[in-house]
Amino acid sequence: MSNEKSSDLERQLESMLEIEKFEPPVSFREQALWSDPEVYEQAAADPEAWWLGQARELLDWDTEPSQALDDSNPPFYKWFADGRLNASANCLDRHVEAGRGERVAYHWRGEEGEQRDITYAELHAEVQRFANALKDLGVEKGDVVGIYLPMIPEVAVSMLACARIGAIHNVVFGGFSAESVRERMEFSEAKALVTVDGARRKGKTAPIKPAVDEQMDELASLETIVVVRHTGIDCPMREGRDVFYDEVVDAAEPECPAEPMEAEHPLFILYTSGSTAKPKGILHTTGGYMTGVTATHRYVFDLKPESDVYWCAADVGWVTGHSYIVYGPLANGATSVMWEGAPDHPHQGIWWELIQDYKATILYAAPTAIRTFIKWGAEIPEKFDLSSLRLLGTVGEPINPKAWLWYHEVIGGERCPIVDTWWQTETGAIMITPLPGITATKPGSATTPFPGVQASVVGESDGQPIETGQGLLVLERPWPSMLRGLYKEDDRFIETYFSRFGTERYLVGDAARVDADGYLWVIGRIDDVVNVSGHRLSTAEVESAIVAHEKVAEAAVIGQSDEDTGQAICAFVTLRGGTEHSDELVEDIRAVVGERIGKFARPKRIIWSDDLPKTRSGKIMRRLLRDIAEGRALGDVTTLRDPEVMAELESKIAEEADKES
Ligand code: PRX
């Protein structure tokens, strides 16, 4: 069968699947925390009062809030502003005080098979000591502390220790390069950084501290680097600045009472990609964020802390890890699995082995991982006992119906509801999602907003809500866990999210479709943000890394559809006059991107181009680049300054295809 025909069939199949609904299994519904659709109406009747009820019910407050939303200065919204609480006390102390200290918080599994079961009591003790150590090192309430660690328990300890004393953590995903870490520390004027001697990946150890050192020397604000000894590799330490984690923890006092914080006290900054090369420092505060993540974690995952073993297979360095590995699960007293390693080390069945070993009941993962498992074959998970699973989740990118069905059948044994959760770093918590005991799901749709959240699809030009059809996704009213701003960039905050449709409506940056049942289908970004394996990158960020190469004159980056990673980075590169292109140069350019941003940002494909399609005003027409890279018929080229450029590019692509075949 020709490729064209098979993809036609696939499209037909996918559109048939769109209409098939999967009702929650009766046995699931009967046991679910929420099984009555009335919760939607209750929340919609008075969302502010409803959220205030959630905040009071789900969290321990030192001072109960009397008010939900303060919208006196839009879009700088405040929630629960007269309340006081501590996030780490909500994650730890209250469980220990209620006699749940012996419950396992994390079943940690190391790359080489090491096992550590960390109870709530142990985590509580370690967090108190490290909080005291940070204080001893001069860290105070309101200071920024960077965290650049792999998936080891110390990452959660560091975050909670910051929260305990009111320091603002700024976690950088371990896959980012040291140069990206420096940039993020510089923007946030971090006072301390917690990092590691080395990181392990698939049996190899990469030195981290030496790479960090190379970058941090010129950073005036950074007074301390705390180093976790994880791999035991040699680690240079600078007198007066660097200390070992174990030594400062051992030397610290054991008791550090949690300090009550104002609800709007900043909890963390997390840098994410936007339309320009400069990452945005998304700022989250304490009370609203904790309310959002605790409520969604409990009700979206139907969490029963006494019996569930929950596993969110993300990295703590992304918002999914913040909200659904650390704060949400711990606030709910959950027992979680934490896996240090890759999905194919020591073997391609390691995830399923972990589920079998820990009898995990809930798995939350990215569609890109599911697509990889499909490629490796169903026979791998089929070798393991996955009968403990009762609920599955996905996050980070649209899931294609075929992958949804595979997940449902092969992993979920057709008995587990799937929650496809849509949200963002900015939203802090899940916004659009099925409720597993209530919502009938449709493969590929995140379905409808969580109670208390209101989303619409609106017309691009007029902003009018669309009843059925495609448009821009917006969130209609403030919600507790929303970002409170971009760190030290108020104008950019307003410009990015609240200039197009006013301050009442949050512009998401995604296109979406709404169907006749009111179900939402998120299509993808409308800005220059690319989603590679659920990792968010800006095209401008990658372009500026590529042009840093001395032989490159200009670069344009697009996200190209990719079977494995959802989107892949494709770069059109113009070399400086007289430079010949070569395979070595491809590797060189990829290496520069790896150093500047991180390996995951390296272009999958580089297309040499003598010129780029530009409008008369000099703007690169990415739409045409996307068309040409994906082999589609070109749209309108009449606005180009030089329409010939496209013909040349087409012949380059044909040459490339010839070479490959
Ligand atoms: O485009 C949407 C996509 O991921 C973007 C947010 O990325 P980030 O801030 O890194 O957070 C990812 C984890 C929450 C969104 O604008 N996205 C996220 N979840 C989904 C999704 N697209 C479709 N379906 C989803 N479930």
Residues whose N, C-alpha, C, O or C-beta is under 5 A from the ligand:
A	BS01	PRX	T320 T394 V395 G396 E397 P398 D420 T421 W422 W423 Q424 T425 E426 A446 V508 D510 V522 G524 R525 G534 R536
